[in-house]
Amino acid sequence: MVKRTFNLGMLMAILASWILLPGCAAAERAAAKDSDIVAVEEAAVVVPATGVSPVPAISDSTPFHSAEEIFPPNPKHNHGSSIVETLEGNLLAVWFHGSGERSCDDVMVQGARKLKGEAKWREPFVAADTPDLPDCNPVVFIDPRGTLWLFWITVQDNQWGGSLLKYRTAADYEGDGPPKWNWQDVIHCRLKNMEAGYIRGIEEAIKKSAPKADVSERARSEVKGNPELEKAKLRCRLGWMTRIHPIMTSDRRIMLGLYSDVFNCSLAAFTEDWGGTWEFSAPMLGFGNIQPSFTVRKNGDIVAMMRDNGPFKKVRTATSKDGGRTWSAVQSLDIPNPGSSVECIALKSGNWLLICNDTSNGRHSLAIVMSDDEGRTWKWKRHLELWAKDKGSASYPSMIQTRDGMIHCTYSYTHAEQKGSCIRHAWFNEEWVKAGDGGK
């Protein structure tokens, strides 16, 4: 997405501090009748995102890496990909494709498959296309029942703050062409007590933000002089967007990361009835921490890693000790971030991988960093792409570990020596990361 400057939106990041309780919202559909799946206590446990129990990886100490384009570069904007492994071991990726992003009404969600054992990706298909409105930020996920989910946003007014959060599901998705979608719904983000505290928090936001950032007089006058702020309900309920894979915190509790470019903060949405109803966490407050990626520690703590959309230029992080309901203050890792998406996953080995643009300015460097202490320190680093700043861009990654132990990622890709853009797919093992940039 387009880089944002620190302005009125940053002020709104603090407003959610007035929220007293997490809210909930009901979708129109009745709760699923999957009574054979037993709910688990609230302590977070890791359930594979593919919906299949892990298979031990074959031990291999030889570094391995390979990469390819999912489709040839084309003149359209191809961005914001997400990848998942299916039950049959195939790869399924989605991304948005069109003349631009939120401002272009031809933007749609496309997808493609790479079947297990095949050398190339099959032809792209349309996964979602709302007529005459931009569809962006797709995320694919397979739950423990084996159901495929596609989360995405439809931008109602060509502004991120007007985005409508949607999802659809499919049980039949292994064949050629688009999955056979059998359900679609909207996630209504009703954050209780947010509206009541919105106006009350404006002066507090100005007061608290002034020592920490350059808050312009123009932004102050906008906040104080805008009569529409008194009608803030719709502003609080629209504009919550997806970017990164959800996780399972029990056998049936899905935890989906959301963020707002209006308030420049993140939160989590939860469902325990397969999308029938949704509830929402308290926000993570930190002036521009967006697009959260969730990883669970062995003690049950949930760690959020986030893009910086503010003045810090570092990867942002927060921790929850109550299953994602409330969050610590947002802090900065000692890893640069230029305002670009990140994702963090826990590997079968216990190591954590974080994929990110490791610069404070530009998306020309895409790196994998690895931790052996659950994200407290990062011992290893290796670049997937590294160029001079004006030579290319590799960004907005999506990352999974497949059942064979291999790590797969997709990311947006442009290069000065090629015309157009594409989505690139890379796969590698832990030993390749440990070998560093100078290794094989």
Buried (B, 14 or more C-beta within 10 A) or exposed (E): BEEBEBBBBBBBBBBBBBBEEBBBBEBEBEBBEEEEBEEBEBEBBBBBBBBBEEEEBEEEEEBBBEBEBBBEBEEBBBBBBBBBBBBEBBBBBBBBBBEBBBEBBBBBBBBBBBBEEEEEBBEBBEBBBBEEBBBBBBBBBBBBBEBBBBBBBBBBEBBBBBBBBBBBBBEEBBEEEBBEBEBEBEBBBBBBBBBEBBBEBBEBBBEBBEEEBEBEEEBBEBBEEEEEBEEBEEBBBBBBBBBBBBBBBBBBBBBBBBBBBBBBBBBBBBBBBBBBBBBBBBBBBBBBBBBBBBBBBEEBBBBBBBBBBBBBBBBBBBBBBBBBBBBBEBBBBEBBBBBBBBBBBBBBEEBBBBBBBBBEEBBBBBBBBBBBEBBEEBEBBBBBBBBEEEEBBBBBBBBBBBBEBBBBBBBBBBBEEEEBBBBBBBBBBBBBBBBEEEEE
